[in-house]
């Protein structure tokens, strides 16, 4: 049994309104362009998720919306379920990890999950799982695969134990700047 975990940082946000609360910042033009490019990359590489769980921040919601719109336009019939989780807003790697474990417990048939969050937590989690320093620029995606024996239930113990268990590997790492 394998599961795919996609960790994504929101697309580039707009800083033109300094008085706007951080949670309410939208995407800027670069971010509005990057989100669909990354969605198309996911589809082209057969990484399009079954379930998306996003922070509740405006910039993460807009990233999800633009990704879904891009896939609708490309006639992708696989519409993922989308959830918004307040705990993912500026979350630590440990909090993100708990959300992942809870989601896979609640959705045991889900084989592909995309978590959309913020730095520094997303970069720290990707670095920990990849066992190497990985900076997550805006709209970057890291793709991990979990492999378990068929007689084992997929478990998400604490983050340190999970990283030492070695049942996962980094399959791909993509940024919008690397795309044409």
Secondary structure, 3 states (H helix, E strand, C coil): CEEEEEEEECCCECCCCCCCCHHHCCECHHHHHHHHHHHHHHHHCCCCCCEEEECCCHHHHHHHHHHHHHHHHCCCCCCCEEEECHHHCCCCHHHHHHHHHHHHHHCCCCCEEEEEECCCHHHHHHHHHHCCCCCCCCCCEEEEEEECCCCCCCCCCCHHHHHHHCCEEEEEEECHHHCC
